[in-house]
Amino acid sequence: MAKIIGLPKLSPTMDEGVLARWAKKVGDDVAVDDILAEVETDKATMEFRSFDRGVVLALLAAEGESLKPDAPVLVIGQRGEDASALVAQAKGGVAPASVAVANTAVAAAAPTSAGVANTSVASAPVASAGVVNPILPAGSGGVSDLGRVMASPLVRKLAREHALDLRAVHGSGPHGRIVKRDVDALVASGGVTDSGAVAPASGGFGVAPQSALAGGARPAPRIEKLSPMRKTIARRLTESKQTVPHFYLTIDLDAGPLLAARAQLVSALEKQKEKVSVNDLLIKACATALRLVPECNASFMGDAIHYHQRVDISVAVAVPEGLVTPVVRDADRKGVLEIAREVRELAARAREKKLRPEEMADGTFSLSNLGMYDIESFGAVINPPEGAILAVGAVREEPIVRDGQIVPGQRMRVTLSCDHRVIDGAVGARWLQALRGVVEQPVTMLL
């Protein structure tokens, strides 16, 4: 019996996902636990696996399309079943648990070059046999009556990359929708449409190119839809600044001993082809300081403060679409080399969007380092429910006074952002003093 399969919620915080890639096409056999697609969520790119077995009868979403949890994405059934009734029903927006259809043998729909069947539906309304699409009439190309270009986010992204005006592209998808193969064909032809007209570049979709604007007019901004990750970042940071009473404490550290310790470690590990960064040492230093002042290793939880008995450091990692915070578990119990290996592995998978949700959750303290960008100091936003985050600036070479003499020195400014509901000023100051002791005497990390 054929049925519509809805998109599952692939992470606890997933409000929507972008269908990054289909792993199956119409006519493919599906077994339980087979990968159906890859879905980009607010955290990472997740595998969408099957809970059913059968044959893919129709794909109901295009690659690059944004989807809510439970949105209908494909039809699975027995080979030869007619899925047209279910495809038509999918326009309701929510997948039913199971809908039986007549067991009428029909040929499977041919997949497109993007792996999406011609029976698939994306954001355009689904039209059943004999029903005219009320938004996009036949022969209108890829533009609706309302002037909106009918194309998925993936197609729009490709058009931006190749500076194409989608209004000049004739769509070959369902109801004249512009699909990936239309853009690929236009790029291959050098930007010339079937009619011979050159597809003009524009300052944004639906906006005339700059050369066509009236004298003195300015081009409109390029508008890019928020990714699930960027939406989550925007929501969480807004909530943090609105609901968490931040205050900031800044100190200047002597970074010379820490850099000297790193140089010794690099020399000792040279034959093993291992590396240790300043950031790895700072993770260990923060973990050690949290053991010395455990009041800063805490979270505000509504009607109570949770003082954590573990030290899990969230490390800010920049990725193309924003920022993720993989967690180094039990950082106080690990050596610097073990931390370095773990951070490299987590950061590499973060940039590939391969981190699991649990690897980015339940940290107790955060570290954000912008020193490699020559930022001297900044105040970071707390990552709730953690109670604090340390912002690290660049190492500065400047003259300092030591034993009454002016000598070359290496200084580093750090700022602790504290949740005032959890950490008072004196407690935060004591933690920074403990951190100073560890950074300026790195041997204490071994205790």
C-alpha positions in Angstrom: 0.0 0.0 0.0 1.5 3.3 -1.1 1.8 6.2 1.4 3.2 9.7 1.7 6.4 10.0 3.8 6.8 13.2 5.8 10.0 14.9 6.8 11.0 13.9 10.3 12.3 16.3 12.9 16.0 15.5 12.6 17.2 17.5 15.6 15.4 18.7 18.8 15.6 22.4 17.7 14.7 21.8 14.0 12.0 24.2 12.9 12.7 23.7 9.2 15.2 22.0 7.0 16.6 22.4 3.5 16.6 19.3 1.3 20.3 19.4 0.3 20.4 16.2 -1.8 18.2 13.3 -2.8 19.9 9.9 -2.3 17.1 8.0 -4.0 15.2 8.6 -7.3 11.9 7.5 -8.6 11.9 3.8 -9.2 14.6 3.0 -6.7 14.1 0.2 -4.1 14.1 1.3 -0.5 15.0 -0.8 2.6 14.5 0.1 6.2 17.3 2.4 7.3 18.3 3.3 3.8 19.4 7.0 3.3 16.6 8.8 1.4 18.1 12.3 1.5 20.5 14.7 3.2 18.7 17.6 5.0 20.4 20.7 6.2 19.1 21.6 9.6 19.8 24.5 12.0 22.7 22.4 13.4 24.2 20.3 10.6 23.5 18.3 7.5 21.6 15.2 8.7 20.8 11.9 7.0 17.1 11.3 6.5 16.7 7.5 6.7 13.7 5.4 5.8 11.5 3.6 8.3 9.7 1.7 5.5 10.5 -0.6 2.6 9.2 -0.5 -0.9 9.8 1.5 -4.1 10.1 5.3 -4.5 6.9 6.2 -6.5 7.3 10.0 -6.4 9.5 12.8 -5.0 7.4 15.7 -3.7 10.2 18.2 -3.0 13.1 19.6 -5.0 16.7 19.8 -3.9 17.3 23.2 -2.2 13.7 23.5 -1.0 13.0 24.6 2.6 10.6 22.3 4.4 8.9 22.2 7.7 8.8 19.0 9.8 6.1 16.6 8.6 6.0 18.2 5.2 5.3 15.6 2.5 8.5 14.7 0.7 8.1 11.4 -1.2 5.7 8.5 -1.8 6.8 4.9 -1.1 4.8 1.9 -2.2 4.9 -1.3 -4.3 6.3 -1.3 -7.8 3.5 -0.6 -10.3 1.2 1.3 -7.9 -0.4 4.5 -9.1 0.8 7.5 -6.9 -1.0 10.2 -8.7 -3.8 10.5 -6.1 -1.3 10.8 -3.3 0.7 13.4 -5.2 -2.4 15.5 -5.6 -3.3 15.0 -1.9 0.2 16.2 -0.9 -0.8 19.8 -1.7 -2.5 19.8 1.7 0.9 20.2 3.2 0.9 17.5 5.9 1.6 13.9 5.2 -1.1 11.5 6.4 -0.1 8.4 8.3 -1.1 6.1 5.4 -3.4 6.4 2.4 -4.2 3.4 0.2 -4.4 3.8 -3.6 -5.5 1.6 -6.4 -3.0 -1.1 -7.3 -2.9 0.0 -11.0 0.3 -0.8 -12.9 1.9 2.4 -14.4 5.4 3.2 -15.5 7.6 5.0 -13.0 8.0 8.7 -13.7 11.3 9.6 -15.3 13.7 11.4 -12.9 15.1 14.8 -13.8 18.8 15.6 -14.0 18.5 16.8 -10.4 17.1 13.5 -9.3 13.5 14.8 -8.9 10.7 13.1 -10.7 8.5 15.0 -13.1 5.6 14.2 -10.8 7.3 16.0 -8.0 5.9 19.2 -6.4 7.9 21.9 -4.7 6.6 25.2 -3.5 4.2 25.5 -6.4 0.6 24.2 -5.8 0.1 20.6 -7.1 -2.3 20.3 -10.0 -4.1 16.9 -10.5 -5.2 15.7 -13.9 -7.3 18.2 -15.8 -6.9 21.0 -13.2 -5.2 24.2 -14.3 -2.7 25.7 -11.8 -4.4 28.9 -10.6 -1.1 30.7 -10.0 1.1 29.6 -12.9 -0.9 29.3 -16.2 0.4 27.1 -19.0 2.8 28.9 -21.4 3.9 31.5 -18.8 7.5 30.2 -18.6 9.0 30.5 -15.1 7.0 33.6 -14.0 3.6 33.6 -12.3 0.7 36.0 -12.9 1.9 37.9 -9.8 5.4 38.4 -11.4 7.1 35.9 -9.0 9.8 33.7 -10.5 8.8 30.1 -9.9 12.1 28.5 -8.8 13.5 26.7 -5.8 16.2 28.3 -3.5 18.8 26.0 -5.1 18.0 27.4 -8.5 18.0 31.0 -7.2 21.4 30.3 -5.6 22.8 29.0 -8.9 21.4 32.0 -10.8 23.1 34.4 -8.3 26.5 32.5 -8.7 26.3 32.8 -12.5 24.7 36.3 -12.6 21.6 35.2 -14.5 18.2 36.9 -14.6 15.7 34.0 -14.0 13.0 36.1 -15.7 14.8 35.3 -19.0 14.8 31.5 -18.3 12.1 29.3 -19.7 11.2 26.7 -17.1 10.9 23.0 -18.2 9.6 21.7 -14.8 6.1 21.1 -13.7 3.8 24.0 -14.7 6.7 25.9 -16.2 8.7 25.9 -13.0 12.4 26.6 -13.4 14.5 23.6 -12.4 18.3 23.0 -12.0 18.7 21.6 -15.5 17.3 24.8 -17.1 20.0 26.9 -15.4 22.7 24.3 -16.2 21.7 24.4 -19.9 21.7 28.2 -19.9 25.2 28.3 -18.3 26.5 25.7 -20.8 25.2 27.9 -23.7 27.1 30.9 -22.4 24.1 32.6 -20.9 22.0 32.6 -24.1 18.3 31.5 -23.8 16.5 29.4 -26.4 15.2 32.5 -28.1 18.7 33.9 -28.5 18.4 36.6 -25.9 21.2 37.0 -23.4 20.1 36.5 -19.8 21.1 39.8 -18.1 22.7 39.9 -14.7 20.7 41.8 -12.1 21.3 43.4 -8.8 18.7 41.1 -7.3 15.8 38.9 -8.5 13.0 40.9 -10.1 15.3 44.0 -10.3 16.6 45.4 -13.6 20.4 45.4 -14.2 22.2 48.6 -13.2 22.8 49.7 -16.8 19.0 49.7 -17.4 18.2 51.8 -14.3 17.1 55.4 -14.7 19.8 58.0 -14.4 20.9 58.4 -10.8 19.0 55.3 -9.6 20.8 53.0 -7.3 20.8 49.2 -7.5 18.7 47.3 -5.0 20.4 45.1 -2.4 21.0 41.4 -3.1 18.5 39.5 -1.0 19.5 36.1 0.3 17.1 33.9 2.2 18.2 32.9 5.8 19.5 29.4 6.1 18.1 27.2 9.0 21.5 27.7 10.8 21.4 31.5 10.4 17.8 31.6 11.6 18.7 29.7 14.7 21.7 31.9 15.4 19.5 35.0 15.0 16.8 33.6 17.3 19.2 32.3 20.1 21.4 35.4 20.2 18.4 37.7 20.3 16.9 35.7 23.2 20.3 35.7 25.0 20.7 39.5 24.8 17.0 40.1 25.7 16.7 37.6 28.6 20.2 37.2 30.0 21.6 40.1 32.0 25.2 40.4 30.6 28.1 42.1 32.3 31.7 42.1 31.2 35.1 41.8 32.9 38.3 42.4 31.0 41.9 41.8 32.0 45.3 41.9 30.2 47.4 38.8 30.5 51.1 38.2 30.0 51.0 35.8 27.1 54.7 35.2 27.0 54.8 32.1 29.2 51.9 30.5 27.3 53.6 31.1 24.0 56.8 29.7 25.3 55.0 26.6 26.6 53.4 26.1 23.2 56.8 26.4 21.4 58.2 23.7 23.7 55.2 21.4 22.9 55.5 22.0 19.2 59.2 21.1 19.3 58.5 18.0 21.3 55.8 16.9 19.0 57.6 17.6 15.7 58.6 14.0 15.0 55.0 12.9 15.6 53.7 15.6 13.2 51.3 16.8 15.8 50.4 20.4 16.5 49.1 22.3 19.5 47.6 25.8 19.1 47.3 28.7 21.5 43.6 28.0 21.5 44.1 24.4 22.6 46.2 25.7 25.6 43.5 28.2 26.4 40.8 25.5 26.5 42.8 23.6 29.0 43.5 26.8 30.9 39.8 27.7 31.1 39.0 24.1 32.3 41.6 24.3 35.0 40.4 27.7 36.2 36.8 26.3 36.3 38.0 23.6 38.7 39.6 26.3 40.8 36.5 28.5 40.8 33.6 26.1 40.2 31.0 28.9 40.9 31.6 30.0 37.3 30.8 26.5 35.9 27.1 27.0 36.4 23.8 27.6 34.6 20.6 29.5 35.5 17.7 27.1 35.2 14.6 29.1 36.1 14.1 28.5 39.8 17.6 27.1 40.6 21.3 27.4 39.7 22.9 24.2 38.4 26.6 23.9 39.5 28.0 21.4 37.0 30.2 18.6 38.2 31.8 18.3 34.8 33.8 20.7 32.7 32.6 20.7 29.0 34.0 23.6 27.0 32.0 24.8 24.0 34.5 26.1 21.3 33.2 28.6 18.8 34.0 27.5 15.2 33.3 29.8 12.3 31.6 28.1 9.3 30.5 29.7 6.0 26.9 30.2 7.2 27.7 31.4 10.7 29.0 29.8 13.9 28.7 26.5 15.6 30.0 25.4 19.1 31.2 21.8 19.3 31.9 20.7 22.8 35.1 19.3 24.3 33.9 17.0 27.0 35.8 16.7 30.3 38.4 19.2 29.2 39.8 19.4 32.7 40.7 15.7 32.6 42.3 15.7 29.2 45.9 16.5 28.2 46.6 19.4 25.8 47.5 17.0 22.9 44.2 15.1 23.3 42.3 18.4 23.3 44.2 19.5 20.2 43.3 16.4 18.3 39.7 16.5 19.4 39.2 20.2 18.4 40.8 19.7 15.0 38.5 16.7 14.3 35.4 18.5 15.6 36.2 21.7 13.6 36.8 19.8 10.4 33.4 18.0 10.7 31.7 21.3 11.7 32.8 22.9 8.4 31.6 19.9 6.5 28.2 20.0 8.4 28.8 16.5 9.7 28.5 17.2 13.5 25.8 15.3 15.4 23.4 17.5 17.4 24.6 15.9 20.7 28.2 17.1 19.9 27.0 20.7 20.0 24.8 20.5 23.1 25.2 20.6 26.9 28.4 22.6 27.2 29.0 24.3 30.6 31.3 27.2 29.5 32.2 28.7 26.1 35.4 30.0 24.5 35.5 32.4 21.5 38.9 33.4 20.0 39.2 36.1 17.4 42.9 36.7 18.0 43.8 35.2 14.6 41.9 38.1 13.0 43.9 40.7 14.9 40.9 41.7 17.1 42.4 43.1 20.3 39.3 42.7 22.5 35.5 42.1 22.2 32.5 41.1 24.3 31.0 37.8 23.3 27.3 36.9 23.7 26.5 34.1 26.2 25.3 30.8 24.9 22.4 29.9 27.2 22.0 28.0 29.4 25.8 28.4 30.0 26.6 31.1 32.6 29.7 32.6 30.9 31.8 32.9 27.8 35.4 34.0 27.4 36.3 36.2 24.5 40.0 36.1 23.5 41.9 38.8 21.6 45.1 38.9 19.7 48.6 38.6 21.2 50.2 42.1 21.1 53.9 42.7 21.1 54.6 45.8 23.2 57.0 47.2 25.7 56.3 46.2 29.3 57.9 47.0 32.7 59.5 44.0 34.3 61.7 44.3 37.4 61.9 48.0 36.9 63.2 47.6 33.3 61.4 48.3 30.0 61.5 45.1 28.0 59.7 43.6 25.0 56.5 41.8 26.1 53.6 39.8 24.7 50.1 40.7 26.0 46.7 39.3 25.5 43.4 40.9 26.4 40.5 38.6 27.4 36.9 39.5 28.3 34.6 37.4 30.4 30.8 37.8 29.7 28.8 36.7 32.7 25.2 36.0 33.4 24.5 38.2 36.4 21.8 35.8 37.6 24.5 33.2 38.1 27.8 34.9 38.5 28.4 38.0 40.6 31.2 40.5 39.8 33.5 39.3 42.6 33.1 35.6 41.4 33.9 36.5 37.8 36.9 38.5 39.0 38.2 35.5 41.1 37.8 33.3 38.0 39.9 35.7 35.9 42.5 35.8 38.6 42.7 32.0 38.5 42.9 32.1 34.7 45.7 34.6 34.9 47.6 32.2 37.2 47.3 29.3 34.8 48.1 31.3 31.7 51.1 33.0 33.2 52.3 29.7 34.9 51.3 27.0 32.3 52.9 24.3 34.4 49.9 24.5 36.8 47.8 22.8 34.0 49.7 19.6 34.9 48.6 19.7 38.6 
